[in-house]
Amino acid sequence: MPRQKDRATAACLLCRQKKLKCDTQKPQCGNCKIKGIECQQGALRHKPRPTNHRIAQLEHENELLRQKCSQLGSTDSVLDEDQQPRRADWLASTSPVQPQGLGSATNDSLGSPRDAHVGLSRDTLAPEVPDSQKNASLYHGPTSTIYDDTATWDESESTSRRLTTLNNDEWTKCVLFSETARQRQLEPLNVVAGRFDFDGVDPDTAMELLSIYWSRQLYTAQIIYRPVFMRDMACGGPYFSKLLLNAIFFAVSKHCTRPGIRSNPEDITTAGYRYRQRFSELLRDCFDKSEITTLQALLIMSNALFSRCDERSLSWLYAGNAFNMIIDLGLHVLPSPGTLPAEEYELRRRILWGAYLIDKIQCLFQGRPPLLRRINFDAPLKFLDEYDELDLFQGTTYGMAQHLTGAPSLNVTLLTKLCELSLIAERILCDVYSESQVMSRTHSSNVLEDIKSSLSSWRNSLPPQLDYTSASLPVVVLPQTYCLLALYNVLIILSQRPSINDSHRNGGVSTSVHESVNACTAAANQIAQILRDYSQGFSIHSAPYLLSYAAYISATIHARVVAQKGQASSAFQFLILCRNALKANERLYSAAGKAGANLDKLACRLGINLAEDSVVMGGNAVAVSDVEIPNCLSNAPGNPNQCDETSFLASNWELSDLDLEAIAHGFQIDGDFNYLMHPLGS
């Protein structure tokens, strides 16, 4: 008792010295008594304590901040006093915006791509150190033992954030647009100041290659968010790497006319191989770590290695590793609204949907099952940065017949429509051409009708500037628009052709088979029209590879019709057109040469002697634009026709007297081509 009294007296004396109100009747901890604050010892029992993952993440962030401060301090020490303020101001204006609220209780399991990027170096930790000791912020779902299910979740707060985000979409668009415009203004200034790291490449050459890359955006370029990539190239941020830079250089080098980037100045096929060699060197140090720039580089190289080099196995392996990195980083699940800055959300959406699109295109090209499935990721198909939509189109590498003045690139709309089309492509690949469906040789009529309806709805939703074949007024047609419509017609053929293949099982030709033949032939003819119109506005020799693929798919249909109608039919003209398009693209794409060889093999099996007929027509010297097409298809830019989709009916395409039984047999005769799941043969 005396001791307790002495302690109370001492506490009162301390409170008098601090001029604080003392309550000796209320139990308080010593720390609160000294600081003179109300003790929350009882309330602490109900306050959620930080998780071990959060504590480890904070310690990791503190260590990274210390390292960054140390690096900046050592760099600034060698600068003159008059240079330091300018450098600091520039870094402040170009450095990445730091994410707000990262690693909160609602997002511990997801983390941020920035956390995965700014990791410890290879020399800091031994390779055998487990991820749990590296403080790695990787994705693990609820079935994992690492999943943290103790984090609190305020449902009302989440709903409020979601509603706020929906209401602020327009504001976010303005913020992203202004920031993108600012970064685009900084690009030439950073070039003059020498701030860009081109990995030893001459700045003029490097900027020309980057310009080609941005101007040829179809689907691969969209996985790179240009504002953050160019900004981080100037300030050493996490969304730039030399690996990614060299992947870009190699992918577009075949479209650059500079002899200096070629191993043999006279041979365009040797362009950019130094960049591929550099890419392989850098990949050795990046391949075992999941990073955004690494997966972007792998996807770009995957596409280039297939179309340009015809290295299918390596292309597929690169793409597979990139898709695994997406899951490992948790990019397939967007954090709750308000957790990350707007640019982080935009970056994640573009990477995920761009990768999804690349996956479906590669699966069509190579005849393989898709790796990324829509059901396995959560991200809306919505892009808020619309700067690229109105950015002027640059067509220097397309060999334009006439300059397109003031034409917007429409990149956001094109990306959105391509992604919508890729969703339908996934259904075709999984529900029609999966191995179980191919082996059973049965296809649900409901599935095929649903796919047909989806394709029709997609076509009807196209804005006039993207559907020039049905536009009532003249429109400026971009190269990407031709590719978009060509892919649509390819999917029609892929979805309708199984009905023709299965006709022999039904003991005769049904009405549905008749409709499928009409649909496939109409789509093949429209692809021929697209090739003809493209060659009138642009050079077919520099066309994107997607048009070569469409030409091959179209030719497989024309060959069946020619086998029945003979060389006097329009189908023969279309077949020669498609074959010449493939020949024209052999210079840039090895895969086009392989497709052309398989087309010749198919023609031989069907009894069509293309080699002899090509000599009569002038061989390979006959240009695509020289092949005659019926007037209803002569829809060149600036001279739109007045035909609608009814003009592609069988009666207008000389199909009324076709022997459908023989056509169906023609689809069965060719072994390797039994299913377009293997479009280029074995």
ZANUVO-384498 format. One record per residue (C-alpha): residue in one letter; x, y, z. Coordinates in steps of 0.2 Angstrom, whole numbers, padded with zeros to 4 digits, always signed. Example, Ala and Ser with C-alpha at 12.3 -4.5 7.8 and 13.67 -1.06 7.14 Angstrom:
BEGIN
a+0062-0022+0039s+0068-0005+0036
***
This chain:
BEGIN
m+0000+0000+0000p+0014+0013+0004r+0022+0009-0013q+0006+0012-0022k+0004+0028-0013d+0021+0033-0017r+0018+0029-0036a+0002+0040-0036t+0011+0054-0028a+0025+0053-0040a+0013+0053-0054c+0005+0068-0047l+0021+0077-0046l+0025+0073-0064c+0009+0080-0070r+0012+0096-0060q+0029+0098-0069k+0021+0095-0086k+0006+0106-0081l-0006+0091-0086k-0022+0085-0078c-0019+0070-0068d-0031+0056-0065t-0024+0044-0053q-0040+0034-0051k-0040+0029-0070p-0026+0016-0074q-0014+0023-0087c+0002+0017-0095g+0018+0026-0091n+0020+0032-0109c+0003+0040-0109k+0006+0048-0093i+0023+0056-0099k+0015+0062-0115g+0000+0069-0106i-0013+0060-0118e-0028+0050-0114c-0023+0032-0113q-0031+0020-0126q-0026+0004-0118g-0043-0003-0117a-0047+0003-0135l-0032-0005-0142r-0039-0022-0138h-0052-0019-0152k-0041-0010-0165p-0035-0021-0179r-0016-0024-0178p-0005-0023-0194t-0002-0040-0202n+0016-0047-0204h+0014-0045-0222r+0011-0026-0220i+0025-0024-0208a+0037-0033-0220q+0031-0022-0234l+0034-0006-0224e+0051-0011-0219h+0055-0015-0238e+0049+0002-0243n+0059+0010-0230e+0075+0001-0236l+0071+0006-0254l+0069+0024-0249r+0086+0024-0240q+0094+0016-0255k+0086+0029-0267c+0091+0044-0256s+0108+0037-0255q+0109+0036-0274l+0102+0053-0277g+0114+0060-0264s+0130+0052-0272t+0124+0058-0289d+0120+0076-0284s+0137+0077-0275v+0146+0077-0292l+0135+0091-0299d+0139+0109-0299e+0129+0120-0287d+0120+0128-0302q+0115+0112-0309q+0108+0104-0294p+0092+0115-0293r+0088+0112-0311r+0090+0093-0310a+0080+0093-0294d+0066+0103-0303w+0066+0091-0318l+0066+0076-0308a+0051+0082-0298s+0042+0086-0314t+0045+0069-0323s+0047+0057-0309p+0033+0044-0307v+0018+0048-0296q+0019+0038-0280p+0004+0027-0277q-0007+0032-0263g-0014+0019-0251l-0003+0004-0258g-0003-0011-0247s-0018-0006-0237a-0028-0019-0228t-0040-0021-0243n-0026-0024-0255d-0012-0033-0246s-0014-0049-0257l-0013-0039-0273g+0001-0027-0271s+0007-0015-0284p+0016-0018-0300r+0028-0004-0294d+0032-0015-0279a+0037-0030-0290h+0047-0018-0301v+0058-0010-0288g+0065-0026-0281l+0081-0030-0273s+0096-0033-0285r+0102-0050-0289d+0118-0047-0279t+0108-0041-0263l+0100-0058-0260a+0105-0076-0265p+0094-0084-0278e+0089-0098-0266v+0081-0085-0253p+0062-0088-0253d+0050-0075-0258s+0044-0073-0241q+0061-0067-0235k+0062-0055-0251n+0047-0046-0246a+0040-0050-0263s+0022-0043-0267l+0015-0057-0278y-0002-0063-0281h-0009-0078-0271g-0027-0082-0271p-0039-0089-0257t-0033-0107-0260s-0015-0103-0255t-0008-0104-0238i+0000-0087-0240y-0017-0079-0243d-0020-0066-0229d-0038-0069-0224t-0037-0058-0208a-0037-0042-0217t-0053-0032-0213w-0065-0027-0227d-0077-0013-0225e-0091-0017-0238s-0099+0000-0236e-0082+0009-0239s-0079-0002-0254t-0096+0002-0261s-0093+0021-0258r-0076+0020-0267r-0084+0011-0282l-0098+0024-0284t-0085+0038-0282t-0075+0030-0296l-0089+0028-0308n-0094+0046-0305n-0076+0052-0308d-0073+0043-0324e-0074+0060-0334w-0063+0068-0322t-0050+0054-0323k-0051+0055-0342c-0046+0074-0341v-0032+0070-0329l-0025+0056-0339f-0027+0066-0355s-0018+0082-0348e-0004+0071-0341t-0001+0062-0358a-0001+0078-0367r+0012+0085-0355q+0023+0070-0357r+0022+0071-0376q+0028+0089-0375l+0042+0083-0364e+0048+0070-0377p+0057+0081-0389l+0064+0091-0375n+0071+0076-0366v+0079+0070-0383v+0088+0087-0385a+0094+0087-0367g+0100+0069-0369r+0090+0062-0355f+0084+0046-0364d+0093+0030-0361f+0094+0022-0379d+0106+0008-0373g+0120+0015-0385v+0109+0017-0400d+0110+0033-0410p+0096+0045-0404d+0090+0049-0421t+0089+0030-0426a+0081+0026-0409m+0068+0040-0410e+0063+0034-0428l+0061+0016-0422l+0050+0022-0408s+0040+0033-0420i+0037+0018-0431y+0032+0007-0416w+0019+0020-0410s+0012+0023-0428r+0010+0004-0432q-0001+0001-0417l-0013-0013-0420y-0012-0024-0404t+0006-0027-0398a+0010-0008-0396q-0005-0006-0384i+0002-0016-0370i+0015-0002-0367y+0007+0014-0360r+0017+0027-0369p+0017+0041-0356v+0024+0031-0342f+0036+0022-0353m+0044+0038-0361r+0044+0047-0344d+0053+0033-0335m+0065+0031-0349a+0071+0049-0345c+0071+0047-0326g+0075+0028-0323g+0058+0024-0317p+0051+0006-0316y+0041+0005-0332f+0056+0006-0343s+0070-0006-0346k+0083-0009-0359l+0076-0026-0362l+0059-0019-0367l+0068-0006-0378n+0078-0018-0388a+0062-0029-0390i+0054-0014-0398f+0068-0010-0409f+0069-0028-0416a+0050-0029-0419v+0050-0013-0430s+0067-0013-0437k+0061-0023-0453h+0050-0007-0457c+0065+0005-0455t+0075+0010-0471r+0091+0014-0462p+0105+0003-0469g+0115+0006-0452i+0103-0006-0442r+0106-0021-0454s+0120-0033-0453n+0120-0033-0472p+0115-0016-0479e+0108-0024-0495d+0097-0037-0486i+0082-0030-0476t+0080-0047-0468t+0095-0044-0457a+0088-0028-0450g+0089-0027-0431y+0097-0043-0427r+0109-0034-0416y+0094-0029-0405r+0089-0047-0404q+0106-0052-0398r+0106-0038-0385f+0088-0044-0380s+0095-0061-0377e+0109-0055-0367l+0098-0044-0355l+0085-0058-0354r+0097-0069-0344d+0096-0057-0330c+0077-0054-0331f+0070-0071-0335d+0068-0077-0317k+0059-0062-0310s+0041-0056-0314e+0042-0039-0319i+0030-0028-0330t+0044-0023-0342t+0050-0041-0344l+0032-0048-0349q+0030-0033-0361a+0046-0037-0369l+0042-0056-0370l+0025-0052-0379i+0033-0041-0391m+0046-0053-0396s+0034-0067-0396n+0024-0059-0410a+0040-0053-0420l+0048-0071-0419f+0032-0079-0426s+0027-0068-0440r+0045-0062-0445c+0056-0077-0441d+0043-0091-0441e+0051-0097-0425r+0034-0104-0418s+0041-0114-0403l+0051-0100-0396s+0037-0087-0399w+0025-0098-0390l+0036-0101-0375y+0040-0082-0373a+0021-0078-0373g+0018-0092-0360n+0030-0085-0348a+0023-0068-0351f+0006-0074-0346n+0012-0082-0331m+0021-0066-0325i+0004-0057-0327i-0004-0069-0315d+0011-0069-0303l+0010-0050-0302g-0008-0050-0299l-0012-0039-0315h-0027-0050-0319v-0036-0043-0304l-0038-0024-0302p-0037-0018-0284s-0052-0009-0277p-0056+0008-0284g-0047+0022-0276t-0032+0011-0271l-0020+0016-0285p-0018+0032-0295a-0027+0033-0311e-0012+0030-0322e-0009+0013-0313y-0026+0008-0317e-0024+0013-0335l-0008+0004-0336r-0015-0012-0329r-0030-0012-0340r-0019-0009-0356i-0007-0023-0351l-0020-0036-0347w-0032-0033-0362g-0017-0031-0374a-0010-0047-0368y-0027-0055-0369l-0028-0049-0387i-0011-0055-0391d-0015-0072-0384k-0030-0074-0396i-0021-0068-0411q-0007-0080-0408c-0018-0094-0405l-0027-0091-0422f-0010-0089-0431q-0002-0105-0423g-0018-0115-0420r-0016-0118-0402p-0028-0117-0387p-0029-0100-0378l-0019-0097-0362l-0028-0082-0355r-0046-0084-0352r-0059-0070-0348i-0066-0080-0334n-0050-0079-0325f-0047-0061-0323d-0057-0046-0317a-0055-0030-0326p-0068-0020-0336l-0065-0017-0355k-0063+0002-0353f-0049+0014-0357l-0050+0031-0350d-0034+0039-0358e-0041+0045-0375y-0026+0055-0380d-0022+0042-0393e-0039+0043-0401l-0037+0060-0409d-0018+0058-0411l-0014+0061-0429f-0010+0045-0440q+0008+0043-0445g+0008+0032-0460t+0026+0034-0466t+0030+0015-0466y+0014+0010-0475g+0019+0016-0492m+0004+0027-0494a-0002+0031-0512q-0008+0048-0505h-0005+0057-0489l-0019+0056-0476t-0020+0074-0469g-0027+0077-0452a-0033+0059-0450p-0035+0053-0432s-0027+0037-0427l-0043+0031-0417n-0031+0020-0407v-0043+0018-0392t-0058+0013-0402l-0048+0001-0412l-0041-0007-0396t-0058-0008-0389k-0066-0016-0404l-0051-0028-0406c-0053-0034-0388e-0072-0036-0391l-0068-0047-0406s-0055-0057-0396l-0069-0062-0384i-0078-0070-0398a-0062-0078-0404e-0060-0086-0387r-0077-0094-0389i-0073-0100-0406l-0056-0107-0400c-0063-0116-0385d-0081-0121-0390v-0078-0125-0408y-0059-0130-0410s-0055-0137-0393e-0047-0154-0394s-0063-0162-0387q-0074-0154-0400v-0062-0159-0414m-0061-0177-0409s-0080-0179-0406r-0083-0170-0423t-0099-0163-0415h-0104-0145-0413s-0119-0138-0404s-0130-0128-0416n-0135-0117-0401v-0116-0113-0399l-0113-0109-0417e-0129-0098-0418d-0124-0089-0403i-0107-0085-0410k-0115-0080-0427s-0126-0068-0417s-0112-0061-0407l-0102-0057-0423s-0117-0049-0431s-0120-0038-0416w-0101-0033-0416r-0102-0028-0434n-0118-0018-0431s-0109-0009-0417l-0095-0002-0427p-0094+0016-0430p-0095+0022-0448q-0076+0027-0449l-0072+0008-0445d-0084+0000-0457y-0081+0009-0473t-0090-0005-0483s-0106+0001-0477a-0103+0019-0474s-0115+0031-0484l-0102+0045-0485p-0083+0044-0490v-0072+0040-0475v-0054+0040-0472v-0049+0022-0470l-0033+0018-0460p-0023+0002-0462q-0028-0004-0445t-0047-0003-0451y-0043-0015-0465c-0035-0027-0452l-0050-0026-0441l-0063-0030-0454a-0052-0044-0461l-0051-0052-0444y-0070-0051-0442n-0072-0061-0459v-0059-0073-0453l-0069-0077-0438i-0085-0079-0449i-0076-0093-0459l-0069-0101-0443s-0085-0102-0435q-0095-0108-0450r-0083-0120-0458p-0086-0134-0445s-0104-0136-0451i-0097-0139-0469n-0084-0152-0462d-0098-0161-0452s-0110-0162-0467h-0104-0180-0472r-0110-0186-0455n-0128-0181-0459g-0130-0191-0474g-0132-0176-0486v-0132-0157-0488s-0144-0148-0476t-0150-0131-0476s-0138-0126-0463v-0123-0132-0473h-0130-0122-0488e-0130-0106-0477s-0113-0110-0470v-0106-0111-0488n-0114-0095-0492a-0107-0087-0476c-0089-0093-0479t-0089-0088-0497a-0096-0071-0493a-0083-0068-0480a-0069-0074-0491n-0074-0063-0505q-0075-0048-0493i-0057-0052-0487a-0052-0051-0506q-0061-0034-0507i-0051-0028-0492l-0035-0034-0499r-0039-0025-0516d-0044-0009-0507y-0029-0009-0496s-0017-0011-0511q-0025+0004-0519g-0022+0015-0503f-0006+0007-0496s+0008-0004-0501i+0004-0022-0499h+0022-0026-0497s+0022-0018-0479a+0005-0023-0474p+0003-0030-0456y+0005-0049-0455l-0014-0050-0450l-0018-0047-0468s-0007-0061-0474y-0016-0073-0462a-0033-0067-0468a-0027-0069-0486y-0023-0087-0482i-0039-0091-0474s-0049-0083-0488a-0039-0093-0501t-0044-0109-0493i-0062-0105-0497h-0059-0099-0514a-0049-0115-0519r-0064-0125-0515v-0075-0115-0526v-0062-0114-0540a-0061-0133-0539q-0080-0133-0544k-0082-0118-0555g-0065-0118-0564q-0053-0104-0569a-0067-0094-0577s-0075-0089-0561s-0072-0074-0550a-0066-0086-0536f-0051-0089-0547q-0047-0071-0548f-0049-0070-0529l-0037-0085-0526i-0024-0077-0537l-0026-0061-0527c-0024-0069-0510r-0009-0079-0517n+0000-0064-0523a-0003-0055-0507l+0006-0069-0498k+0020-0068-0510a+0022-0049-0508n+0023-0052-0489e+0037-0065-0490r+0050-0051-0490l+0045-0046-0472y+0037-0061-0465s+0044-0079-0465a+0027-0085-0459a+0019-0078-0475g+0030-0089-0486k+0026-0104-0476a+0007-0100-0478g+0010-0098-0497a+0018-0115-0498n+0004-0123-0489l-0009-0115-0500d+0000-0122-0516k+0000-0139-0507l-0019-0137-0505a-0022-0131-0523c-0012-0146-0529r-0023-0158-0519l-0039-0150-0526g-0032-0152-0544i-0028-0133-0546n-0012-0129-0555l-0008-0112-0548a+0010-0112-0554e+0005-0114-0573d-0010-0102-0571s+0002-0088-0563v+0013-0089-0578v-0002-0085-0589m-0006-0071-0578g+0011-0064-0577g+0017-0074-0562n+0022-0064-0546a+0023-0048-0556v+0004-0046-0556a+0000-0034-0542v-0014-0037-0531s-0022-0021-0537d-0022-0028-0555v-0033-0042-0551e-0051-0039-0557i-0065-0038-0544p-0083-0036-0548n-0090-0019-0547c-0100-0022-0531l-0083-0025-0522s-0074-0010-0529n-0075+0000-0514a-0059+0010-0513p-0056+0024-0500g-0065+0039-0506n-0077+0029-0518p-0088+0019-0506n-0101+0008-0514q-0119+0007-0511c-0119-0012-0508d-0125-0019-0491e-0122-0036-0484t-0136-0043-0495s-0124-0040-0510f-0114-0055-0503l-0128-0067-0506a-0124-0083-0516s-0133-0077-0531n-0121-0062-0533w-0106-0074-0531e-0110-0087-0544l-0115-0100-0530s-0132-0104-0536d-0126-0119-0546l-0113-0125-0535d-0112-0143-0531l-0113-0142-0512e-0110-0160-0509a-0093-0159-0519i-0089-0143-0509a-0092-0152-0493h-0081-0166-0499g-0068-0153-0504f-0066-0148-0486q-0063-0166-0481i-0050-0171-0494d-0036-0162-0488g-0029-0170-0472d-0019-0157-0464f-0032-0144-0468n-0046-0154-0460y-0048-0140-0447l-0042-0123-0447m-0036-0125-0429h-0020-0130-0439p-0020-0117-0452l-0002-0118-0457g-0001-0137-0458s+0011-0148-0447
***
